[in-house]
Amino acid sequence: MNSLLTVSSLASMTGRYLLLIGVSGGLAIFCGITLGIVVTRPALRSVAPVILALVNIGQSLPSLAVLALSLGFLGLGFKPAIFALFLYSLLPVVRNTAVGINEVDGNLKEAAAGMGMRGREVLFQVELPLAIPVIMSGIRTAVIVNVGTAALGALIGAGGLGNLIFTGLSMELTSVILVGATIIAAIAVALDLGLETLARRISPRGIRAAHNKAA
């Protein structure tokens, strides 16, 4: 027990946990926003149901089942945990990106096109900036899901703070479980607050003003 709760041991497990979250979450955010953009393009609307159905698989299955499938393909360790966490946190980003873009006022898109903007310019200068609050909401959801689920990675040898929780459970050491759970909860709160702050800062000025007025 003492060896588990040393500063160096806790720092190592926390670092491993943050690496799991960072890599899988970063991949989910990048791929999720990309897929969310794809399903909103008029020329690709036909493939949208297929993409959304595939993405839904990750969250329709229990997290342990996703881990088991990853284990079957990639074996034990870091890689299957990354893949499972990536799948499990992909849906909120894809869905919110698509919803955010689709909710942008069509008149604004037409006005931008009328000013000579091409499709890509409309996307990056009009649609995505206005969709930022909704997209960031999906990212926050995905990250929090990721933080909570990453503890299960310890079951397939990925390490991290999940080791504290499962070791504490197997040895009936409540203090060890509480330390692991407390650190995970602190990470979740810190990331959520950080992403909320980031969302406010990168949102267009008009949206920030409306949000502050509503608050």
C-alpha positions, 0 to 999 in steps of 0.5 A: 500500500505504501509503495502505491501512495508515494509521491513518485508512484502517484506522479507516474500513474497520473502522468500515464493517465493524462497521456491516455486521456490526451492521446485518445481525446486528441484523436477523438477531437480531430477525427470527430470534428473532421467527420462532423464537417463531412456529414454536413457537406451537401455533396456527402449527405448520402454517406452521413447516415453510414458515418453516424451509425458507425460512430454510434457503435462506440457508445452503444456498446458497454465500455468493457465490451469496447475494451474487450474488442480492442484487446482482441485486435491489439492485445494488452497495453497502451494501444488497445486502451487508446483505441477503445477510449477513442471510439468511446468518446468520438460520438459527442464530437461528431454529433455536436460538430454536425449540429452546430454547423447545421444550426448556422443561419442559412441566410448568413451562408447565402450572404457569405456566398454572395460576397464571393466566398467559396465553400471552404471559406464559408466553412472556416470563416462563417460556419465553424466560428458560429458553431464553436459553442456547440462543438466545444460542448461536445468536446467537453462531454467527450473529455469528461467521458474519457476521463471517467472511462480511462480508469478501465484501461488498467484492466488491459495493462494500460496502467494509470490511476485505474491501478489504484482503484482496482488494487484497492478493490482487490485488497479492500483498501478504501484509502487507496480507492479514494486517492485514485478516485479523488485524483480522477475527479480533480482531473475531470473538474480541471479539464471541464473548467479549462475547456469552458474557459477556452470555449468562451475565449475562442467564440465570436465576440457577438456570441460571447456578448450574448452569453454574458448578457444571458448570464 
